[in-house]
Amino acid sequence: MDKFSFETTHICKQSGARTGIFKTPHGIIETPVFMPVGTQATVKSLTPEDLNKINTQILLSNTYHLYLRPGDEIVKQAGGLHKFMNWHKPILTDSGGFQVFSLSDLRKISDDGVEFKSHLSGEKLYITPEKCMQIEENLGADIIMAFDECTVYGTSYDKSKKAMNRTLDWLDRCYNFHKNDSQALFPIVQGNFYKDLRLESLERTKPYIKYGMAIGGLSVGEPKEIMYEMLDVMKPHLPENVPHYLMGVGSPDCILEGVIRGIDMFDCVLPTRIARNGTAFTHDGKVVVRNAIYKDDFSPLDKECDCECCKNYTKAYLRHLINAGEILGARLLSIHNIRFLTKLMEDIREAIKNDCLLDFKDKFLARYNAGEIINAKIKQKNR
């Protein structure tokens, strides 16, 4: 019997968005879902216990970084990522392709694979689709990504088509190499921002879609409206019997717009990255707590948030921690930001079940965007 299954549980009559149940060997995932990123087998500054408390359902870890350090063989010896990092719920590993291609001058792409230099040691390394599958099998995640070539916004049509074809060739090699039925292999749709390439990539990818699929190469510097337009193009053609994963997207507005366009899974480093810089998501837009306006503000970050940070600490204290360089500041803001997005997903699922997601989106974004305007003025004043 398959160890993976996906079932749509409700379709919102107002928006067409859906809730679902995705079963994996390490537990059930309710969708739509946001996945915090634990690049190096840890969500920076947080423990698995922290993540469980805020109802995190699934984590993402990075194949490229774990291949370099500590090494996928070490993780395999430890019993896989779940045991290595003491996380007993589902894990997804990306292919490492985006990180390799981000190396720019340090890598050379051919049809066979990618030669690159480690950003840590300068050592010359080589990854093929087969090597990628072996690394991901050693890491032992529930969901693994096929090796792909991601192109940046503004890449020419010809280069985008070549990368798309290469991604499809690599997908075939990943599919033929991958034999572990305890891991769900997700292919990745590419095609840059050319509608015909996106649709061609999707159609040619469908024979390989068994448990789920990913959409890559979006949120790579383009205006948000262009990303939404590309999702609109693909939505009518997405297979209904599997989850759809939009890679690298994690801002509240993009999540809401993505769910309405058929997306079930999201991930992003954004919530923890901005936390380390002293920024928090709130219902009233992003708050930069290091700003002087908060030095004697003894209210919580977000009165509607139920996280440890908001229940116990004030903006004034958080400002002090961030400006003093104390790690507790980044930790508390990370807890808050991930809980904020997790709670947003819970609210989205509830709105879908109540057939009112468009109303929820309009109300949420009206308040959030109004707060963004006010916070931008505060930021300008503090310069």
C-alpha positions as CSV (number, residue, x, y, z in Angstrom):
1,M,0.0,0.0,0.0
2,D,1.1,3.6,-0.7
3,K,2.5,5.3,2.4
4,F,1.3,8.6,1.0
5,S,-2.2,9.9,0.0
6,F,-4.0,13.2,-0.5
7,E,-7.7,13.9,-0.1
8,T,-9.5,17.2,-0.7
9,T,-11.8,17.7,2.2
10,H,-13.6,20.9,1.2
11,I,-13.7,23.4,-1.7
12,C,-14.6,26.9,-0.8
13,K,-17.8,27.9,-2.6
14,Q,-16.7,31.6,-2.6
15,S,-13.1,31.2,-3.8
16,G,-12.5,27.7,-5.2
17,A,-9.7,27.2,-2.7
18,R,-9.5,23.9,-0.9
19,T,-8.5,22.2,2.3
20,G,-7.0,18.8,2.3
21,I,-5.4,15.9,4.2
22,F,-1.9,14.8,3.1
23,K,-0.9,11.5,4.8
24,T,2.9,10.7,5.1
25,P,4.9,8.1,7.0
26,H,5.5,10.6,9.8
27,G,2.0,12.0,10.2
28,I,-0.9,13.8,8.6
29,I,-0.6,17.3,7.2
30,E,-3.6,19.5,7.0
31,T,-3.5,21.8,4.0
32,P,-3.0,24.6,3.1
33,V,0.1,24.6,5.2
34,F,3.2,26.8,5.8
35,M,6.5,25.0,6.3
36,P,9.2,26.7,8.3
37,V,12.7,26.3,6.9
38,G,15.3,24.5,8.9
39,T,18.1,24.9,6.4
40,Q,20.8,23.0,8.4
41,A,18.5,20.6,10.3
42,T,17.4,23.4,12.6
43,V,15.0,26.4,12.4
44,K,17.5,29.0,13.6
45,S,17.3,29.5,17.4
46,L,14.3,27.2,17.9
47,T,14.0,23.7,19.2
48,P,11.6,21.0,17.9
49,E,9.7,21.5,21.2
50,D,9.2,25.2,20.3
51,L,7.9,24.3,16.9
52,N,5.5,21.7,18.3
53,K,4.1,24.2,20.8
54,I,3.1,26.5,17.9
55,N,1.5,23.7,15.9
56,T,4.1,23.4,13.2
57,Q,3.1,20.4,11.0
58,I,6.1,19.9,8.7
59,L,9.7,21.3,8.3
60,L,11.9,21.9,5.3
61,S,15.6,21.2,5.3
62,N,18.2,22.0,2.6
63,T,19.9,19.2,0.7
64,Y,22.8,21.4,-0.5
65,H,23.8,22.7,3.0
66,L,23.4,19.3,4.6
67,Y,25.4,17.6,1.9
68,L,28.3,20.0,2.6
69,R,27.9,19.9,6.4
70,P,27.7,17.5,8.3
71,G,27.4,15.3,5.2
72,D,24.5,13.2,4.1
73,E,26.3,10.0,5.2
74,I,26.6,11.3,8.7
75,V,22.9,12.0,8.8
76,K,22.2,8.5,7.4
77,Q,24.3,7.0,10.2
78,A,22.3,8.9,12.7
79,G,19.1,7.3,11.4
80,G,18.0,10.1,9.1
81,L,17.0,13.6,9.7
82,H,14.1,12.8,12.0
83,K,16.3,11.1,14.5
84,F,19.3,13.5,13.9
85,M,17.3,16.6,14.7
86,N,14.7,15.0,17.0
87,W,11.7,16.0,14.9
88,H,9.1,13.3,14.6
89,K,6.7,14.9,12.2
90,P,7.0,15.1,8.4
91,I,10.1,16.7,6.7
92,L,10.6,17.9,3.2
93,T,14.0,18.4,1.6
94,D,14.5,20.6,-1.4
95,S,16.9,19.4,-4.2
96,G,19.6,21.9,-3.5
97,G,19.3,23.1,-7.1
98,F,18.3,26.6,-6.2
99,Q,21.3,27.0,-3.9
100,V,23.7,25.5,-6.5
101,F,22.4,27.8,-9.2
102,S,22.6,30.8,-6.8
103,L,26.4,30.2,-6.6
104,S,26.7,32.0,-10.0
105,D,30.4,32.2,-10.8
106,L,31.2,29.2,-8.6
107,R,29.2,26.7,-10.8
108,K,29.1,25.2,-14.3
109,I,26.0,23.6,-15.6
110,S,25.9,20.8,-18.2
111,D,23.3,18.4,-19.3
112,D,24.8,15.7,-17.1
113,G,24.8,17.8,-13.9
114,V,26.3,20.7,-12.1
115,E,30.0,21.3,-11.1
116,F,30.4,23.8,-8.3
117,K,32.7,24.9,-5.6
118,S,31.7,24.7,-2.0
119,H,31.0,28.1,-0.5
120,L,32.6,26.8,2.7
121,S,35.9,25.2,1.6
122,G,36.2,26.0,-2.1
123,E,36.3,22.2,-2.8
124,K,35.2,21.3,-6.3
125,L,32.0,19.1,-6.2
126,Y,29.7,17.6,-8.7
127,I,25.9,16.8,-8.4
128,T,23.9,14.9,-11.0
129,P,20.2,14.1,-10.7
130,E,21.2,10.6,-9.5
131,K,23.6,12.0,-6.9
132,C,20.8,14.4,-5.7
133,M,18.4,11.5,-5.2
134,Q,21.1,9.5,-3.3
135,I,21.7,12.4,-1.0
136,E,18.0,13.0,-0.3
137,E,17.5,9.3,0.3
138,N,20.4,9.4,2.9
139,L,18.8,12.4,4.5
140,G,15.5,10.4,4.8
141,A,12.9,13.1,4.5
142,D,9.3,12.1,3.8
143,I,9.0,14.4,0.7
144,I,11.9,15.0,-1.6
145,M,12.4,17.3,-4.6
146,A,13.6,16.4,-8.1
147,F,16.9,18.1,-9.2
148,D,16.0,21.1,-11.3
149,E,17.5,24.2,-13.0
150,C,15.9,27.5,-11.7
151,T,16.2,30.6,-13.9
152,V,16.0,34.1,-12.5
153,Y,13.4,36.7,-13.5
154,G,14.5,38.4,-16.8
155,T,16.1,35.3,-18.3
156,S,15.6,35.2,-22.1
157,Y,13.0,32.9,-23.7
158,D,15.7,30.6,-25.3
159,K,17.7,30.2,-22.1
160,S,14.5,29.6,-20.1
161,K,13.4,26.9,-22.6
162,K,16.7,25.2,-22.4
163,A,16.6,25.2,-18.6
164,M,13.1,23.8,-18.7
165,N,14.0,21.0,-21.0
166,R,17.1,20.2,-18.9
167,T,14.8,20.1,-15.8
168,L,12.5,17.7,-17.5
169,D,15.5,15.5,-18.6
170,W,16.8,15.5,-15.0
171,L,13.3,14.7,-13.7
172,D,13.2,11.5,-15.8
173,R,16.6,10.5,-14.4
174,C,15.5,11.3,-10.9
175,Y,12.3,9.3,-11.4
176,N,14.2,6.3,-12.8
177,F,16.8,6.3,-10.0
178,H,14.4,6.8,-7.1
179,K,13.1,3.5,-5.6
180,N,12.4,4.3,-1.9
181,D,8.7,4.0,-1.4
182,S,9.0,5.8,2.0
183,Q,9.8,9.0,0.2
184,A,7.4,11.0,-2.0
185,L,9.3,12.5,-5.0
186,F,7.8,15.8,-6.1
187,P,8.7,17.0,-9.6
188,I,9.2,20.8,-10.1
189,V,7.5,22.8,-12.9
190,Q,9.8,25.5,-14.4
191,G,9.5,27.8,-17.5
192,N,10.4,31.2,-16.0
193,F,7.7,33.8,-16.8
194,Y,6.7,32.6,-20.2
195,K,3.1,31.3,-20.2
196,D,3.6,28.8,-23.0
197,L,6.8,27.3,-21.3
198,R,5.0,27.1,-18.0
199,L,2.1,25.2,-19.5
200,E,4.4,22.9,-21.5
201,S,6.5,22.2,-18.5
202,L,3.4,21.3,-16.4
203,E,2.0,19.0,-19.1
204,R,5.3,17.2,-19.7
205,T,5.7,16.9,-15.9
206,K,2.3,15.3,-15.3
207,P,3.4,11.7,-16.1
208,Y,5.8,11.9,-13.2
209,I,3.4,13.4,-10.6
210,K,2.4,10.6,-8.3
211,Y,2.2,12.1,-4.8
212,G,2.6,15.9,-5.3
213,M,4.1,18.6,-7.4
214,A,6.1,21.8,-6.9
215,I,6.1,25.1,-8.8
216,G,9.6,26.6,-8.8
217,G,11.2,29.7,-10.3
218,L,8.6,32.1,-8.9
219,S,9.3,34.7,-6.2
220,V,12.7,35.2,-7.7
221,G,12.6,39.0,-7.9
222,E,9.6,39.6,-10.1
223,P,6.7,41.9,-9.1
224,K,4.0,40.0,-7.1
225,E,1.4,40.7,-9.8
226,I,3.4,38.8,-12.3
227,M,3.7,35.8,-10.0
228,Y,0.0,35.8,-9.5
229,E,-0.6,36.0,-13.2
230,M,1.6,33.0,-13.8
231,L,-0.3,31.0,-11.1
232,D,-3.6,32.0,-12.8
233,V,-2.3,30.6,-16.0
234,M,-1.4,27.2,-14.4
235,K,-4.4,26.9,-12.0
236,P,-6.9,25.3,-14.5
237,H,-4.3,22.7,-15.5
238,L,-3.1,21.6,-12.1
239,P,-3.8,18.0,-11.2
240,E,-6.5,17.8,-8.5
241,N,-5.5,14.6,-6.8
242,V,-2.2,15.8,-5.3
243,P,-0.9,18.8,-3.3
244,H,0.5,21.8,-5.1
245,Y,3.7,23.3,-3.5
246,L,4.8,26.9,-4.3
247,M,8.5,27.1,-3.4
248,G,10.0,29.9,-1.5
249,V,6.9,32.0,-0.8
250,G,6.0,33.1,2.8
251,S,4.6,36.6,3.1
252,P,1.0,36.8,4.3
253,D,-0.3,38.5,1.2
254,C,1.4,36.0,-1.2
255,I,0.1,33.1,0.9
256,L,-3.5,34.3,0.7
257,E,-3.2,35.0,-3.1
258,G,-1.5,31.6,-3.6
259,V,-4.2,29.6,-1.8
260,I,-6.9,31.2,-3.9
261,R,-4.9,30.1,-6.9
262,G,-4.8,26.5,-5.9
263,I,-1.6,26.3,-3.8
264,D,-1.6,23.9,-0.8
265,M,2.0,24.1,0.5
266,F,4.3,27.1,1.1
267,D,7.8,27.5,2.6
268,C,10.1,30.5,3.1
269,V,13.1,31.7,5.3
270,L,11.4,35.1,5.5
271,P,9.8,34.8,9.0
272,T,13.0,33.8,10.8
273,R,15.3,36.0,8.6
274,I,13.3,39.2,9.4
275,A,13.0,38.1,13.0
276,R,16.8,38.2,13.3
277,N,16.7,41.7,11.9
278,G,14.1,42.8,14.5
279,T,11.0,42.7,12.4
280,A,7.7,41.0,13.2
281,F,4.6,40.1,11.2
282,T,1.4,41.5,12.9
283,H,-2.2,41.8,11.9
284,D,-1.3,45.5,11.4
285,G,1.6,45.0,9.1
286,K,5.3,44.4,9.8
287,V,6.6,46.0,13.0
288,V,10.3,46.9,13.2
289,V,10.8,46.7,17.0
290,R,14.3,48.3,17.0
291,N,12.7,51.6,16.1
292,A,12.8,54.3,18.9
293,I,9.0,54.7,18.9
294,Y,8.8,51.4,20.8
295,K,11.3,52.2,23.6
296,D,8.5,52.8,26.1
297,D,5.7,50.7,24.4
298,F,4.7,48.1,26.9
299,S,2.1,46.4,24.8
300,P,2.5,43.0,23.0
301,L,3.6,42.8,19.4
302,D,0.1,41.6,18.4
303,K,-2.7,41.5,20.9
304,E,-4.5,38.8,18.9
305,C,-1.5,36.4,18.8
306,D,-1.4,33.5,21.3
307,C,2.4,32.8,21.0
308,E,4.8,32.8,24.0
309,C,6.3,36.1,22.8
310,C,3.1,38.0,22.7
311,K,1.7,36.5,25.9
312,N,4.7,37.4,28.0
313,Y,6.8,40.2,26.5
314,T,6.4,43.8,25.3
315,K,7.7,45.7,22.3
316,A,9.9,47.7,24.7
317,Y,11.6,44.6,26.0
318,L,11.9,43.1,22.5
319,R,13.4,46.4,21.3
320,H,16.0,46.3,24.1
321,L,16.9,42.7,23.3
322,I,17.4,43.4,19.6
323,N,19.3,46.6,20.0
324,A,21.5,44.9,22.7
325,G,22.3,42.0,20.3
326,E,20.8,39.5,22.6
327,I,19.9,36.2,21.0
328,L,16.7,35.9,22.9
329,G,15.3,38.8,20.8
330,A,15.7,36.8,17.6
331,R,14.4,33.7,19.2
332,L,11.2,35.3,20.5
333,L,10.5,37.1,17.3
334,S,11.1,33.8,15.4
335,I,8.6,32.0,17.6
336,H,6.1,34.8,17.0
337,N,6.6,35.0,13.2
338,I,6.3,31.3,12.6
339,R,3.3,31.1,14.9
340,F,1.7,34.1,13.1
341,L,2.0,32.3,9.7
342,T,0.9,29.0,11.3
343,K,-2.2,30.7,12.8
344,L,-2.8,32.4,9.5
345,M,-3.0,29.0,7.8
346,E,-5.3,27.7,10.5
347,D,-7.6,30.7,9.9
348,I,-7.4,30.2,6.1
349,R,-8.4,26.6,6.5
350,E,-11.4,27.6,8.7
351,A,-12.4,30.3,6.2
352,I,-12.3,27.8,3.4
353,K,-14.5,25.4,5.4
354,N,-17.0,28.2,6.0
355,D,-17.0,29.2,2.3
356,C,-15.8,32.7,3.0
357,L,-12.1,32.9,2.0
358,L,-12.5,35.9,-0.2
359,D,-14.2,37.9,2.6
360,F,-11.4,36.8,5.0
361,K,-8.7,37.8,2.5
362,D,-10.2,41.2,1.9
363,K,-10.6,41.9,5.6
364,F,-7.1,40.6,6.6
365,L,-5.3,42.5,3.8
366,A,-7.2,45.7,4.3
367,R,-6.0,45.9,7.9
368,Y,-2.5,44.5,7.1
369,N,-1.9,46.9,4.2
370,A,-3.1,49.9,6.2
371,G,-0.6,49.0,8.9
372,E,2.1,48.6,6.3
373,I,1.5,52.3,5.3
374,I,1.7,53.5,8.9
375,N,4.8,51.4,9.6
376,A,6.5,52.7,6.5
377,K,6.0,56.2,7.8
378,I,7.5,55.2,11.1
379,K,10.5,53.7,9.3
380,Q,11.0,56.9,7.3
381,K,10.8,59.0,10.4
382,N,13.5,56.9,12.1
383,R,16.0,57.3,9.3
